[in-house]
Every structure is written in structure tokens, then in C-alpha cells.
């Protein structure tokens, strides 16, 4: 069912049945106009949940011998999806969701080094979700960006995890971009949309 403005509903006419939802609108002229649509016509209506999030900090490799969790400190817009504990994409409603992210990776020292990024659900790595990227030479940058189609139950959470043996590898955020003025670059941009 498409989304309709109230003034796009048909004018009410005829007898009211138990199947009708009646809406009363105030007309700017002071008179009221009756509009209606049948509840049975609303049966196909669905409400999608979504969220758009990002992080404004440089994320360093604090756990060179283990696993790091990508941080998220800001919400752009959201409905039914939120950030919990600074890392968790928390779903209030069951459904199928498309999770997408982009992360700006930088190598701050010499040599060739690798970063792996994968998806975790409720604290456990999601099978076959890992990807490896190699950066060459100091100051090399790249963007890791891909998406996952996932199933979530109410109160499930997903996180992005990463691993690198290079202490000089970071997920870079940049601000103060001038001459000309440009928007800041978050270290991570993360979205989730119910499908």
C-alpha cells in the first residue's frame, strides 16, 4: 500500500460499516471534511526499520594480538535500530536487514600489512563474513566497504570486528578539511535497513 497524505483519501460516502476507519479533518475554511479508508485496505501496510550511524574518532589497533571492535559514537537517523555499548547495532524488531558499512583504513608505518574485518552476531563471528585487505607503504589509505544481508530477532545485536598485527594500522577519521571547506570524514559509516 502506498503512503498517502490524509487529503489524498477519498471523500466518505454511503453507510459506515465495521470495516471502515473514519478520519475527520479540519478544513482551513472552518468546516470539517470527512475522509475514509477501509481497514482491510491497510492489511498490506508494512513499517520498515532503519538506522544510519557513524564514528568521529580515529580507531587505533589497541589489541594487536587479538580482536578489536569497531566503535560507533553518532546517530544520523534511526527507527527501530540503535547503538548500544558504543559498538552494537541493536535491533528492536525481528526481520531481515541489509547492513552496509564503509571504513577508511590507513597505514601509518612502512612495509606491507593486512587488516581483516568481519561481522559478529550476539558476540560470535558470523560464518564466512571475513575479508582481508593489504595496504602497502606508509600513509597508504583504502576504504573497506561492503554489505551483509542478515536475519535479526528482537534484541539481537551485530558488531563489526577487526584484526591486524600492525600497530600502525588505524581506522582514520579526519576533520577540519578546509581550502575549500569540506565535510568531515568519519572513521566508520554504518547503515542498516529492513528489507
Secondary structure, DSSP 8 states (H G I E B T S, - for coil): -----GGGS-B--S---TTEEEEEEE-TTS-EEEEEEEGGGGTT-----EEEEEE-S-B----TTS-EE----EEEEEEBEEEETTTEEEESS-EEEEEEEEEEEEE-SSSEEEEEEEEEETTEE-TT--EEEEEESTT-EEEEEEEEEEEE-TT-EEEEEEE-S-TTEEE--B---TTTT---B-SEEEEEEE-
